[in-house]
Amino acid sequence: MSWPRNQSTAPGGGLSTASGGGLSTVTGGGMSTSSSNVYHSNIPPWPVFIQELQNRGMEEYVDLIRQYLG
């Protein structure tokens, strides 16, 4: 069973680029490098998470995440 928020592109979702989202680069986002308002996640480090998504055939999400990882 998965938690739908992790795959959500809505604000605050794990695949969201909006403030507070997992792919957001602003303070509080998952891709932020700020040391304040640190983003907390229940997913493993990005390389491990990407591998798991690939193992499950979820290439759409792998591609999206890789766009933001650079």
C-alpha angles and dihedrals in degrees: 000000000000130000106244093215090069091063096039121117090194118108109293093017124130093250096039122118090196122103111297094015126128093250096041117119095199122096109293094024126116094247095044119120092201117124093213127074090015117206114243119207139178094214126095124249112304098257091051092045092049091051091051091050089051091049088055094048094248096140092149090066093041090056092047093051093045090054089063098038090059 
